[in-house]
Amino acid sequence: MNIALIAHDSKKELMVQFCIAYCGVLSHHSICATGATGKLVAEATGLNVFRFLGGNQGGDQQISARIACNEIDLLLFFRDPITVKPHEPNEMNLLRLCDVHNIPVATNIATGEALIHALERGDLDWRNIVNPKR
């Protein structure tokens, strides 16, 4: 599966720790991420992470485009729900695209763990039935 990673600044360390904890599962999949998040995860885990631009430079839009083209199967987007972000409308478009294209998305660690465990068990293979061209 193609897994995209995005994390707000205050959640980057949480994303790194999450990826360290689930490195074994993630290593069996293709990982892409926005700039700084991808760099931190790659350095901490040794995973091969394709890096887009930073989120505030359009990296989240690059991931959105891949979602729209059916090139992303799962999104882990650890958000800071407290701090107002200037590019928040882009984030809402990203989440809307996930809904339109039936992309499983986690916006916090609890849902992220549920999705990773489902991925590990093979419970997310339904996407191949729903979208056989993948």
Buried (B, 14 or more C-beta within 10 A) or exposed (E): BBBBBBBBEEBBEBBBEBBBBBBEBBEEEBBBBBBBBBBBBBEBBEBEBEBBBBBBEBBBBBBBBBBEEBBBBBBBBBBEEEEEBEEEEBBEBBBEBBEEBEBBBBBBBEBBBEBBEBBBEEEBEEBEEEEEEE
